[in-house]
Amino acid sequence: MNTITDPNHKPAVIDLPITGMTCAACAARIEKTLNRLPDVKAAVNFATEKAHVEYPAGSLVPADLIAAIRKAGYDAQMPASGDDATRKAERLAAYQRDLRLFTISAMLTLPFLALMLYMLTGAHHASWLPPLAQLLIATPVQFWIGGRFYIGAFHALRGGGANMDVLIALGTSVAYFYSAAVVLLGLDGHLYFEAAVSIITLVFLGKLLESRARARASSAIEELIRLQPKTARIERNGGIVEIPVANIRVDDVFVVRPGEAVPVDGKVIDGSSSVDEAMLTGESLPVAKTAGSPVYAATLNAQGLLRCRATGVGADTALAGIIRLVEEAQGSKAPIQRLADTISGVFVPVVIALAVLTFAGWWWYSGAWADALVPAVAVLVIACPCALGLATPTAIMVGSGAGARAGVLIKNAEALEHAGHIDTLVLDKTGTLTQGKPAVTDIVAGEGSTENDVLRIAAALEAGSEHPLARAILNRARDRGITAPAVQDFSAVTGKGVHALLDGAAALLGSPRLLADAGLPLDAQTVTRLQDQGKTVIGVAHNHRVLGLIAIADPLRPTSAAAVAALQALGIEVIMLTGDNQRTAEHIAREVGIATFAAEMLPQDKAQRIAALKAEGHVVGMIGDGVNDAPALAAAQVSLAIGAGSDVAIHAADVTLMRSDLMSAVDAVSLSRATFRKIKQNLFFAFFYNVLGIPLAAMGLLNPVIAGAAMAMSSVSVVSNSLLLKRWKPSKAVTK
């Protein structure tokens, strides 16, 4: 993410890649350091190795943030174009280097492993591995292979903090230097080289496995990036030339052959085909495309040649927007993580204090300080703040990635957490329960008027509107060849209708209530008959005379009834709030199985109803698709926008359902609950591991080697458990 500045001194935002972190205590230290800067809000994610920072652009620059991070003992770089690809290559090279070092370390550890197995038989002396040989083998492992722990500990302590490196360096150094003193000074005592060497090797192994698992957890973004083709065929000088996708500009004309991926967002100029948009919406069946249809980057052209005009390129494509949302969600923190962050911040000093107490207690009990060494070292090496630090972000990373593949885009971790707690879901009707593609079914002309008269005035008043009902009227007028005249003094009555001047006289279009308020009531019997059929009735008047009415029907989505039933099965009360009339609302609610609904609701009425539900203690979610839904979406604890809806609704929402299908809301709740089951399991394991392991080590019931192995595996277990979220499957999409 690039730096964002604002001339009005609003906070600038930047994501800084961090290097040098080895555990959650490091992340907590960096976060604390950044948040000490004036007016800075920072969140450091150990799993993604990034710091998300809001800072005052007028008084600080990114260099100040980087300097603070370096002063704390770590490093950071400015994000740059191609940064992710570069960092991926660097991580791969580092992983391969570490793998080679681990192989050397493992080979040097094998003699000590054989020695430990030999001693388990009851023997206490192995002439084939004399003390001096043990010292010579252990030294390169301690200071060459394990040198990173000393470097990390030095940087942490220099920055005024402590991390896992401090624990490992301290624990292995105690075992190594005690054993070295016994060998070099000819003292009488047990050697603990095998403990120091084995701990370093096992921790190294754990870090390799953890790094590999974390890469798999963050693979969702890489998978999305790989979807976009590298080149495109565009029209230039009467011919077709192939150029890099990065060089396409808006309004360039490009062609997509059968079997090729669409390079950028665009609109079909000519040609017809079907396009697989599963990567965007999760919808399994191809979508028909003809002239005027939108196409999106990275979707796959199944058949037919398409000639398109570019409308969105680079960062303005739908795919780029999805990648940004996934990155932001993966880098954000869920409220449930606060406890783990608090503990991680004080974890290492507390463990060191416990190790000192353990050493003192055993020395007092046994009278021999050598006997106190083993349990103290075991306490140092078994403690693991990493598992706490990885418990939440790895599950968020996998869960948000799984959601993106299913067409459920989650803005941040807080929204992901709250979605699983929803107990009341408020729905709009048009475009949510219904297809959002209404069509005119009836035109009833009044005395002295014709159907074309009614359509002419209605089309004039609806010209330029993007509301689904307006489009239905305009489509019918176009089909009849009616040209809409221009209007003056146009104004809208929110949630009710519009009025303007047409041919020098007042014209009015809207709900029966709007016309009645103007003293122009519609025929009540006709209105009732049409509304009982589930149709929306719109009255049209001109020059203080009712011209007639138009009935519009918006078919239900095929999945709406099943989705409502599925939501109710999850223990969620479903409520419909619509601006439509009471009878139409009753008809729709009855069709989909909703018991609680309200009709003729203005946008502010919906927001007030949601506020009342929240005041009663409910966790309220809201699904909508139109501009008029934005206030209600903003009022809800969790807002969900249908992807085919307006930009205003999508921007106001916490969750965007790319598949225009209410079953996606079921997926959002299901995914949230699955993700937070994993987080709770991870946190339980991390807490339980430390709460159980540290006392056992302090009581002398754990060998330091076993403690080191347990510490190494704890983080791997947490990340592996998070990866099980990849098994989550969305509900089956239904063709619309």
C-alpha positions, 0 to 999 in steps of 0.5 A: 500500500502506498502512502496516502496523504491529505492536505487537510491533515487527515491521518496518512496511512502506510503499511511497512514491511518489518524484518527481524521479528521472531515472535509475538513479543517482537510485534508487541514491542514494535507496536508499543514503540510506534504508538508512543509517537505523537498522534500515531496509531499502529498495529503490527501483525506478526503473521504478515510481518507488516505494521499498519500505521496511521500518522499525522502527515503534517508532522511526521514522515515515513522515515520517522516511523522507520527510524523508531522501528530501527531504534527498537532493534528491528528494521523496516522498508518503504513499500514499493511497486513489485514489493510483494514479488521481491519479498517473496523471492527474498523469503524463498532465498532465506528459507533455502538458506535456513534449510541448508543451515538446519541440515548442517545443524541436524548432522552435528546434533546426531552424535548427541542424539545417539549419546542420549539414546545410549544413556537411556539404556542406563549407561552414564559414559560414552567413550566414543564421544569424549567431553572435548569432542562434545565441546568441539561439535557443540561450539559451531551449533551454539555460535554459528547456527545459533548465532541468530538468537544472540543477534536477535536477543542483542537487538531486542535488549538494546531496544529495551525489550525482550523476545523469544531470542532472549529466552533461547540464547539465555537457556542454551548459553547457560547449558553450554557455558556450564558444560564448557567450564566442566570440560576446560577446567576439569570440574566434576559435573554432568555435561549439558551440550546435548541440551543446548545443541538439541534445543537450537536444532529443534527450534530451528526446525520449528521456525522452518515449519512455521515459515512454510505453514505461514506462507501457505496461510497467506497464499490467498493473495498470491493466488489472486495476483496470479489470476491476472494475465501478463499481456493483452491484445489491443487494437493499434493502428488498424491491427492487433498488438500484444502489450503488457497489461500494465501498459493498457490505458482506459478507453483502449480497445482490447480483444479476448479470444476463447480460452483467454483471461480478460486482462482488465475491466471493460465493457463489451463493444461487440461479440458474444460469449460466456465468461467464467466469473467464479474467481470474482463471485464464486458463481460456478456457471458462466455468465452470458456477455453481449454488447454493453455487458461488463467484463472483469480482469482475470475472468475467463472467456469460455467461448466466442471472441469479445471486443471490449473497451477498457474501463478500469486498469491497474489499481482500479480493476475489481480484482485489484480491489479484492486484493486490497480488501483481502490484504487489509483484512489479513493485516487487521486485528480482531478484538479477540486478539487484545488479550493475547497481545497484552500477554505477549508484551510482558511474557518474556520478562515474566518467564525469565523471572520464573526461571530465576525463581526456579533456579533459586528454589531448586538450589535451595532444595537440593543444595547443588546449583548444578541440579537447579540448572536443568529445570531453569533451562527447561522453563526458559526454552519451553515458554513460547509467545509465538503460539499466542501471537499466531493464534488469531492472525493466521486464522484471519489470513486463511479465513479471509482468503477462503471468503475471497475465493467464495465471493465474500469480501471482508473489510477487516478482522473486526467485521469477520469476528462480529459477523459470527455473533449476528443474532438479527439480520435486517434485509432490504427487499429490492435487489436483496430478496428480489433479483433487483431487475424489476419489469413493468407488468401493468400500465393502467391509464386513467380517464382521458389518458393512454398507456403511452401518455403514462409511460411518457411522463414516467420516463421523463421523470425517471430519466437518469435514475439508476434505481431498479424501478426507474430502469424498468420504466425506462426499458418499457418506454424504450421498447415502445419507442417513446422519447422522454421529454426534458424536465425542469426543477427536478427534485426527489422526495426520499423514499417516496418519489419525484416531481418536476416541471414538464411542459410548463406544468407540475408532474409527479411520480411516486408511491400512492401515499405521495400522490394522496398527500398531494391531493391526487389519490389513485383508484384504491381498488386497483392499487389493492388488487395489484399490491396483493399480487406482490407488485409495486404500484407507482402513480403518475400525475401531470398538471394536477391530474392523475394520468394512471398507474404503473405496476412493477414486479421484481421476481424473487431470487431463486435462493431467497427462501432457502437462504432465509431458512438457512439463516434462521437455522443458524439462530438468526432472526430475519427482518425485512424493512422495505420502502415498498407498500404494506401489501407487497411487503406482506406478499414477499415476506410470506413467499420467503418465510419472514415473520417480521417486516415493516413496509413504507420505510424511509432510509432514516426509518430503517436506521432508527429501527436498527438502532432500536434493535441494538439498544435491545441488546441484539447484534444486528447485521444489515444487507442492502444494495442501494444508495438508500440503504447506506444509512441503515448499513452504517447503523448496523454492527455488521453491514453486508452489501450485495456486490451488484448494488451501488458503490455507496452501499458497497463502500459503507459495508463491512462485507461485500457479497460479490455473488448477488445471492442471499445465500452468500450472507449464509456463507459470511456467517458460516465462515465467521463462525468457522474462523473464530472456532479456530481462533478460540481453539488456537488461543486455548492451545497456546494458553494451555500449552504455556500454563501446563508446560512452564509449571512442569518444567519448573518442577523438573518433570521436563528435560530441556530437550523435550521442552525445546521440541515442545516449544518448536512444535507449539507454533506449528500446531497453531498454524496447522490448525488454522490451515484446516480452515481451507476445508471450509466450503461455501454453500452451493450457488444457484443459477439466477 
